[in-house]
Amino acid sequence: MKLEVWDKDVSADDHPGTCSTTVTDGAHSMERFLGQRTLNCSYSETAALERREGQCTMASLSLSLGLLVLCTLALVQCGPYDDRVRVWGISATNLKGDLLSQPDPYVKVWCGPAFGGMSSILKNQANPNWPGEFNFLDIIDDSVLKLEVWDDNVGPDERLGTCTTTIYPGTHIETCHLKKGTVYYTYTYQKDHQQQNDD
């Protein structure tokens, strides 16, 4: 049995690691270290009396194991004491598109080397207010938070500007002046409780 853990990215997906084991009868649990992460999973296998019953059991086992792995990874990544950065309340004013129409803007967000994803595309909006938020875990001190504002076009998209700031603990409201407008956003940098006590 092999479990591959992947991180979905816009350019190329990252492959943090692979866990494999030989399936044997009985109930078992595994713990595998993937860099700074730990993957925990368990499985059970019971010998079937009939081949067809065995195939159904394995199909059910695969589904259950897949759900279990996803839930376990979510718990590992969302623990209450992880360093994390949350970015939300992203908006802009006076964005400029081409000469014939208002822009169709969207935002891409990074924290350090980690890409957090992109916002929804808002059609014909010079003063957009993007819903949702971006979350980053296991943050290194003095990481740079970067927001890129893009205009969605039929041809190549146009980058309207970039905002960067070095993060520090607490909640901060930022204003970023572009050549083609102004961007506003809020971020919170929450440090690990134990790490704060050690500092």
MDAnalysis code that builds the backbone (N, CA, C; Angstrom):
import MDAnalysis as mda
import numpy as np

u = mda.Universe.empty(597, n_residues=199, atom_resindex=np.repeat(np.arange(199), 3), trajectory=True)
u.add_TopologyAttr("name", ["N", "CA", "C"] * 199)
u.add_TopologyAttr("resid", np.arange(1, 200))
u.add_TopologyAttr("resname", ["MET", "LYS", "LEU", "GLU", "VAL", "TRP", "ASP", "LYS", "ASP", "VAL", "SER", "ALA", "ASP", "ASP", "HIS", "PRO", "GLY", "THR", "CYS", "SER", "THR", "THR", "VAL", "THR", "ASP", "GLY", "ALA", "HIS", "SER", "MET", "GLU", "ARG", "PHE", "LEU", "GLY", "GLN", "ARG", "THR", "LEU", "ASN", "CYS", "SER", "TYR", "SER", "GLU", "THR", "ALA", "ALA", "LEU", "GLU", "ARG", "ARG", "GLU", "GLY", "GLN", "CYS", "THR", "MET", "ALA", "SER", "LEU", "SER", "LEU", "SER", "LEU", "GLY", "LEU", "LEU", "VAL", "LEU", "CYS", "THR", "LEU", "ALA", "LEU", "VAL", "GLN", "CYS", "GLY", "PRO", "TYR", "ASP", "ASP", "ARG", "VAL", "ARG", "VAL", "TRP", "GLY", "ILE", "SER", "ALA", "THR", "ASN", "LEU", "LYS", "GLY", "ASP", "LEU", "LEU", "SER", "GLN", "PRO", "ASP", "PRO", "TYR", "VAL", "LYS", "VAL", "TRP", "CYS", "GLY", "PRO", "ALA", "PHE", "GLY", "GLY", "MET", "SER", "SER", "ILE", "LEU", "LYS", "ASN", "GLN", "ALA", "ASN", "PRO", "ASN", "TRP", "PRO", "GLY", "GLU", "PHE", "ASN", "PHE", "LEU", "ASP", "ILE", "ILE", "ASP", "ASP", "SER", "VAL", "LEU", "LYS", "LEU", "GLU", "VAL", "TRP", "ASP", "ASP", "ASN", "VAL", "GLY", "PRO", "ASP", "GLU", "ARG", "LEU", "GLY", "THR", "CYS", "THR", "THR", "THR", "ILE", "TYR", "PRO", "GLY", "THR", "HIS", "ILE", "GLU", "THR", "CYS", "HIS", "LEU", "LYS", "LYS", "GLY", "THR", "VAL", "TYR", "TYR", "THR", "TYR", "THR", "TYR", "GLN", "LYS", "ASP", "HIS", "GLN", "GLN", "GLN", "ASN", "ASP", "ASP"])
u.atoms.positions = np.array([
    [0.859, -1.181, 0.000],
    [0.000, 0.000, 0.000],
    [0.896, 1.232, 0.000],
    [0.632, 2.170, -0.886],
    [1.453, 3.373, -0.990],
    [0.562, 4.601, -0.946],
    [0.939, 5.580, -0.122],
    [0.238, 6.850, -0.026],
    [1.194, 7.946, -0.467],
    [0.801, 8.725, -1.470],
    [1.610, 9.843, -1.923],
    [0.924, 11.135, -1.509],
    [1.661, 12.043, -0.875],
    [1.138, 13.331, -0.444],
    [1.596, 14.395, -1.441],
    [0.637, 15.163, -1.964],
    [0.938, 16.184, -2.969],
    [0.396, 17.527, -2.524],
    [1.082, 18.597, -2.943],
    [0.652, 19.971, -2.700],
    [0.310, 20.595, -4.040],
    [-0.976, 20.929, -4.224],
    [-1.437, 21.466, -5.493],
    [-0.951, 22.892, -5.676],
    [-0.206, 23.175, -6.762],
    [0.301, 24.500, -7.068],
    [-0.147, 24.909, -8.460],
    [-0.061, 26.211, -8.741],
    [-0.462, 26.714, -10.050],
    [0.512, 26.263, -11.130],
    [1.812, 26.313, -10.826],
    [2.810, 25.929, -11.830],
    [3.036, 24.425, -11.820],
    [3.775, 23.919, -10.836],
    [4.045, 22.482, -10.738],
    [3.735, 22.016, -9.321],
    [3.025, 20.891, -9.203],
    [2.661, 20.365, -7.894],
    [3.907, 19.882, -7.149],
    [3.935, 20.140, -5.826],
    [5.032, 19.651, -4.989],
    [4.686, 18.284, -4.422],
    [5.710, 17.460, -4.220],
    [5.519, 16.119, -3.691],
    [6.301, 15.992, -2.381],
    [5.665, 16.345, -1.211],
    [6.388, 16.327, 0.067],
    [6.913, 14.960, 0.460],
    [6.234, 13.869, 0.052],
    [6.747, 12.568, 0.450],
    [5.800, 11.432, 0.133],
    [6.280, 10.219, 0.368],
    [5.525, 9.002, 0.093],
    [5.611, 8.073, 1.298],
    [4.492, 7.455, 1.653],
    [4.463, 6.437, 2.702],
    [4.070, 5.109, 2.053],
    [4.748, 4.029, 2.402],
    [4.405, 2.723, 1.853],
    [4.572, 1.663, 2.933],
    [3.763, 0.616, 2.831],
    [3.854, -0.495, 3.768],
    [3.246, -1.728, 3.119],
    [3.621, -2.910, 3.595],
    [3.030, -4.152, 3.129],
    [1.771, -4.428, 3.931],
    [0.665, -4.647, 3.228],
    [-0.618, -4.877, 3.894],
    [-0.660, -6.304, 4.439],
    [-0.966, -6.431, 5.718],
    [-1.098, -7.739, 6.363],
    [-2.413, -7.796, 7.126],
    [-2.835, -9.019, 7.470],
    [-4.089, -9.186, 8.194],
    [-4.017, -8.501, 9.556],
    [-5.184, -8.011, 10.004],
    [-5.268, -7.404, 11.320],
    [-5.381, -5.896, 11.233],
    [-5.387, -5.251, 12.396],
    [-5.473, -3.787, 12.482],
    [-4.081, -3.220, 12.735],
    [-3.732, -2.145, 12.021],
    [-2.402, -1.578, 12.108],
    [-2.488, -0.055, 12.075],
    [-1.495, 0.596, 12.637],
    [-1.373, 2.049, 12.539],
    [0.041, 2.367, 12.086],
    [0.180, 3.497, 11.359],
    [1.473, 3.914, 10.826],
    [1.713, 5.370, 11.158],
    [2.968, 5.729, 11.312],
    [3.382, 7.121, 11.460],
    [4.595, 7.338, 10.564],
    [4.481, 8.283, 9.659],
    [5.575, 8.568, 8.745],
    [5.902, 10.060, 8.820],
    [7.187, 10.394, 8.790],
    [7.628, 11.775, 8.856],
    [7.897, 12.282, 7.449],
    [7.238, 13.399, 7.080],
    [7.404, 14.017, 5.766],
    [7.981, 15.413, 5.990],
    [9.280, 15.508, 6.124],
    [9.896, 16.798, 6.414],
    [9.483, 17.269, 7.792],
    [8.784, 18.423, 7.862],
    [8.311, 18.961, 9.122],
    [6.912, 18.467, 9.468],
    [6.339, 17.598, 8.644],
    [4.986, 17.092, 8.850],
    [5.033, 15.633, 9.271],
    [3.979, 15.204, 9.904],
    [3.835, 13.803, 10.258],
    [2.510, 13.307, 9.704],
    [2.546, 12.180, 9.002],
    [1.342, 11.563, 8.463],
    [1.006, 10.348, 9.309],
    [-0.182, 10.356, 9.909],
    [-0.641, 9.228, 10.712],
    [-1.841, 8.594, 10.028],
    [-1.838, 7.273, 9.910],
    [-2.992, 6.594, 9.351],
    [-3.063, 5.184, 9.926],
    [-4.224, 4.606, 9.797],
    [-4.409, 3.236, 10.265],
    [-5.244, 2.483, 9.245],
    [-5.103, 1.150, 9.252],
    [-5.904, 0.343, 8.341],
    [-6.142, -1.022, 8.974],
    [-7.132, -1.701, 8.470],
    [-7.389, -3.070, 8.909],
    [-7.687, -3.917, 7.688],
    [-7.237, -5.151, 7.718],
    [-7.443, -6.080, 6.606],
    [-7.866, -7.423, 7.182],
    [-8.980, -7.926, 6.683],
    [-9.483, -9.223, 7.133],
    [-9.576, -10.148, 5.924],
    [-9.026, -11.336, 6.024],
    [-9.085, -12.304, 4.917],
    [-10.535, -12.638, 4.598],
    [-10.911, -12.558, 3.326],
    [-12.288, -12.831, 2.907],
    [-12.455, -14.307, 2.573],
    [-13.691, -14.808, 2.769],
    [-13.968, -16.206, 2.477],
    [-14.092, -16.430, 0.980],
    [-14.552, -15.412, 0.289],
    [-14.724, -15.539, -1.143],
    [-13.945, -14.434, -1.832],
    [-13.488, -14.688, -3.031],
    [-12.698, -13.699, -3.769],
    [-13.483, -12.424, -4.011],
    [-14.768, -12.556, -4.374],
    [-15.567, -11.382, -4.655],
    [-15.758, -10.550, -3.398],
    [-15.975, -11.214, -2.271],
    [-16.136, -10.510, -1.006],
    [-14.843, -9.780, -0.653],
    [-13.717, -10.422, -0.961],
    [-12.429, -9.792, -0.699],
    [-12.243, -8.538, -1.523],
    [-12.672, -8.564, -2.776],
    [-12.553, -7.386, -3.619],
    [-13.402, -6.244, -3.093],
    [-14.606, -6.547, -2.626],
    [-15.468, -5.509, -2.062],
    [-14.861, -4.937, -0.788],
    [-14.277, -5.831, 0.017],
    [-13.654, -5.369, 1.261],
    [-12.517, -4.412, 0.963],
    [-11.676, -4.736, -0.040],
    [-10.553, -3.874, -0.377],
    [-11.032, -2.540, -0.927],
    [-12.111, -2.554, -1.732],
    [-12.648, -1.295, -2.260],
    [-13.123, -0.410, -1.124],
    [-13.824, -1.016, -0.156],
    [-14.285, -0.256, 0.997],
    [-13.112, 0.247, 1.816],
    [-12.080, -0.606, 1.947],
    [-10.887, -0.221, 2.696],
    [-10.203, 0.976, 2.045],
    [-10.089, 0.979, 0.715],
    [-9.418, 2.073, 0.023],
    [-10.144, 3.387, 0.250],
    [-11.488, 3.353, 0.177],
    [-12.266, 4.560, 0.386],
    [-12.107, 5.065, 1.813],
    [-12.220, 4.177, 2.785],
    [-12.108, 4.577, 4.179],
    [-10.728, 5.133, 4.477],
    [-9.700, 4.485, 3.948],
    [-8.334, 4.922, 4.194],
    [-8.088, 6.291, 3.579],
    [-8.625, 6.508, 2.363],
    [-8.466, 7.811, 1.728],
    [-9.082, 8.922, 2.558],
    [-10.292, 8.680, 3.085],
    [-10.940, 9.670, 3.928],
    [-10.165, 9.889, 5.205],
    [-9.634, 8.820, 5.763],
    [-8.886, 8.909, 7.000],
    [-7.614, 9.713, 6.818],
    [-6.912, 9.483, 5.706],
    [-5.674, 10.208, 5.448],
    [-5.952, 11.695, 5.291],
    [-7.021, 12.057, 4.572],
    [-7.344, 13.457, 4.399],
    [-7.656, 14.122, 5.734],
    [-8.434, 13.460, 6.565],
    [-8.785, 14.021, 7.866],
    [-7.555, 14.162, 8.751],
    [-6.674, 13.186, 8.714],
    [-5.482, 13.244, 9.556],
    [-4.569, 14.366, 9.115],
    [-4.383, 14.541, 7.813],
    [-3.543, 15.624, 7.336],
    [-4.123, 16.971, 7.719],
    [-5.440, 17.104, 7.648],
    [-6.067, 18.371, 8.035],
    [-5.801, 18.671, 9.498],
    [-5.857, 17.645, 10.349],
    [-5.592, 17.860, 11.759],
    [-4.145, 18.255, 11.997],
    [-3.222, 17.638, 11.253],
    [-1.806, 17.968, 11.427],
    [-1.545, 19.406, 11.004],
    [-2.139, 19.833, 9.893],
    [-1.841, 21.157, 9.367],
    [-2.589, 22.253, 10.109],
    [-3.656, 21.936, 10.785],
    [-4.484, 22.966, 11.406],
    [-4.438, 22.906, 12.920],
    [-3.345, 22.442, 13.471],
    [-3.209, 22.384, 14.914],
    [-3.270, 23.773, 15.521],
    [-3.683, 23.895, 16.796],
    [-3.916, 25.204, 17.403],
    [-2.641, 25.964, 17.735],
    [-1.458, 25.330, 17.608],
    [-0.237, 26.000, 18.011],
    [0.738, 26.223, 16.863],
    [0.277, 26.055, 15.627],
    [1.149, 26.295, 14.482],
    [1.306, 27.800, 14.254],
    [2.511, 28.213, 13.830],
    [2.667, 29.578, 13.343],
    [1.833, 29.713, 12.078],
    [1.101, 30.811, 11.965],
    [0.239, 30.941, 10.798],
    [0.056, 32.406, 10.422],
    [-0.230, 32.621, 9.141],
    [-0.561, 33.949, 8.634],
    [-1.909, 33.859, 7.922],
    [-2.785, 34.789, 8.241],
    [-4.112, 34.866, 7.619],
    [-4.228, 36.214, 6.919],
    [-4.618, 36.181, 5.647],
    [-4.765, 37.398, 4.856],
    [-6.214, 37.509, 4.410],
    [-6.828, 38.643, 4.654],
    [-8.241, 38.797, 4.283],
    [-8.553, 40.282, 4.083],
    [-9.826, 40.565, 3.724],
    [-10.244, 41.949, 3.523],
    [-9.506, 42.636, 2.394],
    [-9.232, 41.892, 1.310],
    [-8.473, 42.476, 0.193],
    [-9.424, 43.273, -0.702],
    [-9.073, 44.517, -0.937],
    [-9.865, 45.378, -1.821],
    [-8.927, 46.327, -2.549],
    [-9.479, 47.068, -3.498],
    [-8.672, 48.021, -4.256],
    [-9.564, 49.155, -4.746],
    [-8.923, 50.272, -5.067],
    [-9.634, 51.415, -5.632],
    [-8.864, 51.953, -6.832],
    [-9.627, 52.473, -7.776],
    [-9.073, 53.172, -8.947],
    [-8.117, 52.307, -9.778],
    [-8.437, 51.028, -9.915],
    [-7.638, 50.183, -10.803],
    [-7.921, 50.562, -12.253],
    [-6.898, 50.511, -13.066],
    [-7.040, 50.898, -14.467],
    [-6.844, 49.686, -15.367],
    [-7.795, 49.449, -16.266],
    [-7.664, 48.394, -17.257],
    [-7.167, 48.970, -18.568],
    [-7.661, 48.421, -19.684],
    [-7.290, 49.002, -20.971],
    [-8.150, 50.242, -21.230],
    [-7.949, 50.851, -22.368],
    [-8.630, 52.109, -22.655],
    [-10.119, 51.938, -22.903],
    [-10.547, 50.729, -23.243],
    [-11.939, 50.531, -23.650],
    [-12.840, 50.034, -22.532],
    [-12.280, 49.502, -21.460],
    [-13.143, 48.930, -20.419],
    [-12.438, 48.947, -19.072],
    [-13.236, 48.720, -18.025],
    [-12.668, 48.583, -16.699],
    [-11.995, 47.216, -16.571],
    [-11.096, 47.060, -15.614],
    [-10.376, 45.791, -15.492],
    [-11.256, 44.671, -14.946],
    [-10.799, 43.445, -15.166],
    [-11.385, 42.244, -14.552],
    [-10.336, 41.711, -13.572],
    [-10.242, 42.304, -12.388],
    [-9.078, 42.052, -11.534],
    [-9.187, 40.789, -10.679],
    [-8.020, 40.233, -10.374],
    [-7.900, 39.162, -9.397],
    [-6.542, 39.293, -8.708],
    [-6.371, 38.564, -7.602],
    [-5.166, 38.697, -6.785],
    [-4.538, 37.322, -6.570],
    [-3.200, 37.264, -6.651],
    [-2.429, 36.083, -6.256],
    [-1.668, 36.433, -4.979],
    [-1.568, 35.461, -4.050],
    [-0.963, 35.746, -2.746],
    [0.117, 34.720, -2.421],
    [1.271, 35.202, -1.949],
    [2.369, 34.361, -1.461],
    [2.744, 34.803, -0.052],
    [3.274, 33.870, 0.719],
    [3.936, 34.211, 1.978],
    [5.251, 33.444, 2.002],
    [6.367, 34.175, 1.901],
    [7.637, 33.498, 1.697],
    [7.584, 32.745, 0.379],
    [8.055, 31.485, 0.340],
    [8.019, 30.712, -0.901],
    [6.672, 30.029, -1.160],
    [5.760, 30.090, -0.185],
    [4.488, 29.365, -0.295],
    [3.456, 30.179, -1.066],
    [2.867, 29.554, -2.092],
    [1.802, 30.184, -2.868],
    [0.458, 29.829, -2.252],
    [-0.321, 30.840, -1.879],
    [-1.591, 30.613, -1.196],
    [-2.774, 30.462, -2.119],
    [-2.599, 30.785, -3.409],
    [-3.707, 30.668, -4.354],
    [-4.081, 32.029, -4.916],
    [-5.191, 32.065, -5.616],
    [-5.663, 33.308, -6.221],
    [-7.124, 33.535, -5.883],
    [-7.507, 34.789, -5.904],
    [-8.885, 35.170, -5.604],
    [-9.786, 34.891, -6.806],
    [-11.054, 35.160, -6.621],
    [-11.985, 35.107, -7.744],
    [-11.734, 36.296, -8.664],
    [-12.144, 36.160, -9.919],
    [-12.023, 37.243, -10.900],
    [-13.312, 38.058, -10.873],
    [-13.188, 39.356, -10.643],
    [-14.355, 40.236, -10.575],
    [-14.436, 41.044, -11.871],
    [-15.506, 40.861, -12.594],
    [-15.639, 41.465, -13.915],
    [-15.974, 42.957, -13.825],
    [-15.288, 43.745, -14.659],
    [-15.556, 45.184, -14.801],
    [-15.599, 45.900, -13.456],
    [-14.509, 45.747, -12.689],
    [-14.456, 46.338, -11.356],
    [-13.196, 47.187, -11.204],
    [-13.375, 48.499, -11.142],
    [-12.251, 49.382, -10.848],
    [-12.022, 49.482, -9.345],
    [-13.059, 49.147, -8.569],
    [-12.984, 49.216, -7.100],
    [-13.435, 47.884, -6.500],
    [-12.674, 46.823, -6.730],
    [-13.114, 45.488, -6.300],
    [-12.954, 45.267, -4.794],
    [-13.750, 44.351, -4.286],
    [-13.651, 43.885, -2.899],
    [-13.725, 42.364, -2.959],
    [-12.567, 41.706, -2.843],
    [-12.517, 40.266, -3.042],
    [-12.950, 39.523, -1.778],
    [-13.859, 38.559, -1.898],
    [-14.268, 37.771, -0.729],
    [-13.223, 36.702, -0.403],
    [-13.363, 36.089, 0.756],
    [-12.501, 34.974, 1.121],
    [-11.225, 35.434, 1.809],
    [-10.364, 34.451, 2.100],
    [-9.107, 34.711, 2.790],
    [-8.065, 33.689, 2.363],
    [-6.815, 33.958, 2.713],
    [-5.700, 33.073, 2.405],
    [-4.989, 32.739, 3.711],
    [-4.647, 31.458, 3.895],
    [-4.013, 31.018, 5.133],
    [-2.709, 30.298, 4.836],
    [-1.695, 30.586, 5.640],
    [-0.378, 29.976, 5.504],
    [0.043, 29.426, 6.861],
    [0.663, 28.239, 6.858],
    [1.107, 27.584, 8.089],
    [2.625, 27.447, 8.107],
    [3.172, 27.204, 9.321],
    [4.619, 27.002, 9.503],
    [5.419, 28.153, 8.897],
    [5.113, 29.355, 9.351],
    [5.736, 30.549, 8.800],
    [7.085, 30.809, 9.463],
    [8.056, 31.217, 8.668],
    [9.373, 31.607, 9.166],
    [9.366, 33.102, 9.454],
    [9.987, 33.510, 10.581],
    [10.078, 34.931, 10.911],
    [10.695, 35.718, 9.767],
    [10.219, 36.966, 9.601],
    [10.709, 37.882, 8.566],
    [10.386, 37.407, 7.155],
    [9.373, 36.546, 7.022],
    [8.913, 36.175, 5.684],
    [8.257, 37.385, 5.020],
    [8.273, 37.408, 3.700],
    [7.681, 38.506, 2.944],
    [6.330, 38.074, 2.402],
    [5.305, 38.858, 2.714],
    [3.962, 38.638, 2.183],
    [3.838, 39.405, 0.870],
    [3.431, 38.709, -0.189],
    [3.362, 39.337, -1.512],
    [1.987, 39.147, -2.129],
    [1.404, 40.235, -2.621],
    [0.140, 40.206, -3.344],
    [0.376, 40.766, -4.740],
    [-0.018, 40.020, -5.745],
    [0.048, 40.502, -7.117],
    [-1.372, 40.725, -7.626],
    [-1.630, 41.891, -8.200],
    [-2.945, 42.222, -8.756],
    [-2.867, 42.087, -10.280],
    [-3.799, 41.304, -10.826],
    [-3.789, 41.018, -12.262],
    [-5.123, 41.414, -12.895],
    [-5.049, 41.742, -14.183],
    [-6.246, 42.015, -14.979],
    [-6.436, 40.853, -15.949],
    [-7.572, 40.159, -15.815],
    [-7.877, 39.008, -16.667],
    [-8.242, 39.498, -18.074],
    [-7.477, 39.061, -19.064],
    [-7.702, 39.487, -20.443],
    [-7.938, 38.289, -21.347],
    [-8.432, 38.558, -22.562],
    [-8.611, 37.492, -23.545],
    [-7.257, 36.929, -23.943],
    [-6.281, 37.805, -24.120],
    [-4.915, 37.375, -24.393],
    [-4.161, 37.205, -23.081],
    [-2.876, 37.548, -23.055],
    [-2.104, 37.443, -21.815],
    [-2.650, 38.398, -20.744],
    [-2.759, 37.928, -19.532],
    [-3.217, 38.775, -18.436],
    [-2.172, 39.844, -18.135],
    [-2.658, 40.988, -17.672],
    [-1.758, 42.101, -17.354],
    [-1.608, 42.237, -15.844],
    [-0.373, 42.311, -15.396],
    [-0.134, 42.538, -13.975],
    [-0.230, 44.031, -13.694],
    [-1.158, 44.395, -12.799],
    [-1.385, 45.799, -12.492],
    [-0.439, 46.313, -11.417],
    [0.141, 45.402, -10.655],
    [1.086, 45.836, -9.634],
    [1.311, 44.769, -8.582],
    [2.324, 45.004, -7.729],
    [2.697, 44.057, -6.683],
    [2.829, 44.781, -5.348],
    [2.329, 44.147, -4.292],
    [2.458, 44.665, -2.932],
    [3.301, 43.686, -2.118],
    [4.277, 44.192, -1.379],
    [5.092, 43.333, -0.523],
    [5.244, 43.979, 0.846],
    [5.284, 43.145, 1.880],
    [5.561, 43.623, 3.231],
    [6.185, 42.492, 4.026],
    [7.112, 42.822, 4.913],
    [7.701, 41.835, 5.813],
    [6.779, 41.665, 7.014],
    [6.376, 40.441, 7.283],
    [5.377, 40.209, 8.320],
    [5.994, 40.287, 9.710],
    [5.173, 40.656, 10.682],
    [5.548, 40.581, 12.082],
    [4.283, 40.314, 12.893],
    [4.407, 39.757, 14.105],
    [3.240, 39.267, 14.853],
    [2.184, 40.347, 15.093],
    [0.949, 39.886, 15.149],
    [-0.172, 40.782, 15.387],
    [-1.054, 40.916, 14.162],
    [-2.036, 41.821, 14.246],
    [-2.950, 42.106, 13.142],
    [-2.620, 43.476, 12.574],
    [-2.516, 43.556, 11.248],
    [-2.053, 44.784, 10.609],
    [-2.894, 45.085, 9.379],
    [-3.270, 46.337, 9.227],
    [-3.994, 46.815, 8.053],
    [-2.993, 47.508, 7.140],
    [-2.908, 47.043, 5.896],
    [-1.895, 47.533, 4.974],
    [-2.531, 48.307, 3.812],
    [-1.821, 49.316, 3.358],
    [-2.192, 50.076, 2.163],
    [-1.026, 50.026, 1.183],
    [-1.313, 49.703, -0.056],
    [-0.265, 49.535, -1.064],
    [-0.640, 50.344, -2.297],
    [0.244, 51.256, -2.704],
    [-0.009, 52.115, -3.856],
    [0.628, 51.508, -5.105],
    [-0.212, 51.226, -6.088],
    [0.243, 50.715, -7.371],
    [0.320, 51.859, -8.372],
    [0.908, 51.590, -9.535],
    [0.888, 52.585, -10.605],
    [-0.535, 52.776, -11.130],
    [-1.347, 51.698, -10.969],
    [-2.701, 51.744, -11.520],
    [-3.731, 51.477, -10.423],
    [-3.615, 52.164, -9.289],
    [-4.609, 52.016, -8.244],
    [-3.985, 51.803, -6.874],
    [-4.838, 51.558, -5.886],
    [-4.404, 51.349, -4.506],
    [-5.049, 50.076, -3.967],
    [-4.265, 49.280, -3.236],
    [-4.739, 48.009, -2.680],
    [-4.752, 48.103, -1.157],
    [-5.781, 47.527, -0.544],
    [-5.911, 47.476, 0.910],
    [-6.109, 46.015, 1.324],
    [-5.473, 45.628, 2.415],
    [-5.663, 44.272, 2.923],
    [-5.259, 44.216, 4.389],
    [-5.697, 43.160, 5.058],
    [-5.378, 42.941, 6.468],
    [-4.724, 41.577, 6.607],
    [-3.708, 41.495, 7.459],
    [-3.127, 40.190, 7.750],
    [-2.898, 40.053, 9.246],
    [-2.965, 38.802, 9.709],
    [-2.654, 38.461, 11.093],
    [-1.547, 37.419, 11.090],
    [-0.505, 37.682, 11.848],
    [0.583, 36.722, 12.024],
    [0.504, 36.223, 13.458],
    [0.084, 34.965, 13.617],
    [-0.068, 34.342, 14.931],
    [1.071, 33.361, 15.145],
    [1.893, 33.626, 16.158],
    [3.025, 32.760, 16.439],
    [2.645, 31.656, 17.400],
    [3.385, 30.552, 17.332],
    [3.195, 29.430, 18.247],
    [3.307, 29.913, 19.680],
    [2.347, 29.476, 20.548],
    [2.319, 29.930, 21.944],
    [3.608, 29.607, 22.664],
    [4.113, 28.383, 22.473],
    [5.337, 27.966, 23.160],
    [6.514, 28.791, 22.679],
    [6.538, 29.086, 21.372],
    [7.639, 29.852, 20.813],
    [7.618, 31.269, 21.347],
    [6.399, 31.852, 21.530],
    [6.313, 33.172, 22.080],
    [6.852, 33.211, 23.505],
    [6.566, 32.163, 24.292],
    [7.049, 32.113, 25.661],
    [8.564, 31.976, 25.733],
    [9.149, 31.302, 24.693],
    [10.598, 31.120, 24.682],
    [11.347, 32.376, 24.265],
    [10.663, 33.264, 23.464],
    [11.336, 34.470, 22.943],
    [11.632, 35.471, 24.060],
])
